[in-house]
Amino acid sequence: MEVHHHPNVEKKNFKEYFLEFLMIFLAVTLGFFAENVREHLKNNEEIHEDIQSILADLESDVAHFNVMLDMDTYGYSAADSVVSSLHNDITNTAQIYLYARAATANVGYFYTNSKTFDLMKTSGMLKLIQPRKLLDSLGLYYVTFQLLTKQDETLRANNDAIHKGNYLLFDSYVFEHMNVGYDSFNRSHTVVQPPVGQPALLSTDYKAINEVALNYYYLSASEKFDCIAAERQKQLALRLIELIKNEYHLENE
């Protein structure tokens, strides 16, 4: 009967098992750390790009604020002049026509470019913004902008009321032939050329005059409120720009 001999298997001692375990453990640990480092570098690169985009958005907002603030200031000054002229010197009709047209031609509305911030919120990247006060300030900036947008709705409504009520006093033919353009030195607001001669108002009735004057008063009041809110928003944007540049060393980029 044939006998089969099994090969001798060398048994490993505890030290060899321990070394194998240690090598496997180190390999897994190093792989884990390498993945963390790679993810960290990737996040740093992405957050740096996103912060640069937010900075560009804020700088664009400030430029827009400057244009709209100039336009609205010019507009509410013209609206105030309409109210004053209608109540104090109704004979200077050329001036009244000029101010009435200039006021409605210079109503600016404020908006913000929040695309980068919204994308970061959706992707979960906002939590990587440091320091925390910067994240909090950014959140405040975009939340408070919604209040300014609501105020713009009131401004639009008041401007619409003027357009609907101007038929009481103003001849559309005169408005049509008043040239409208931009100041060659400051393109922030619309410049209206005065009418030829002294075109007549369509009515001298006190109630008609008062209704039109009230419409311009409400437009002026809402524009002034809008400008105060917009100036505060602009200052917040400027502070955010400075904070971002300091924290992310973007001054020279």
DAHUZI-V27343 format. One record per backbone hydrogen bond with DSSP energy under -1.0 kcal/mol. NH is the residue of the N-H (numbers start at 1). CO is the residue of the C=O. If there is no record, write none. Layout:
BEGIN
nh = {NH;NH}
co = {CO;CO}
END
This chain:
BEGIN
nh = {17;18;19;20;21;22;23;24;25;26;27;28;29;30;31;32;33;34;35;36;37;38;39;40;41;42;43;44;45;46;47;48;49;50;51;52;53;54;55;56;57;58;59;60;61;62;63;64;65;66;67;68;69;70;71;72;73;74;75;76;77;78;79;80;81;82;83;84;85;86;87;88;89;92;93;96;97;98;99;100;101;102;103;104;105;118;119;120;121;122;123;125;126;128;129;135;136;137;138;139;140;141;142;143;144;145;146;148;149;150;151;152;153;154;155;156;157;158;159;160;161;162;163;164;165;166;168;169;170;175;176;177;178;181;183;191;193;202;209;210;211;212;213;214;215;216;217;218;219;220;221;222;223;224;225;226;227;228;229;230;231;232;233;234;235;236;237;238;239;240;241;242;243;244;245;246;247;248;250;253}
co = {13;14;15;16;17;18;19;20;21;22;23;24;25;26;27;28;29;30;31;32;33;34;35;36;37;38;39;40;41;42;43;44;45;46;47;48;49;50;51;52;53;54;55;56;57;58;59;60;61;62;63;64;65;66;67;68;69;70;71;72;73;74;75;76;77;78;79;80;81;82;83;84;85;89;91;92;93;94;95;96;97;98;99;100;101;114;115;116;117;118;119;120;120;125;126;131;132;133;134;135;136;137;138;139;140;141;143;144;145;146;147;148;149;150;151;152;153;154;155;156;157;158;159;160;161;162;165;166;166;171;172;173;175;191;189;181;179;169;205;206;207;208;209;210;211;212;213;214;215;216;217;218;219;220;221;222;223;224;225;226;227;228;229;230;231;232;233;234;235;236;237;238;239;240;241;242;243;244;245;250}
END
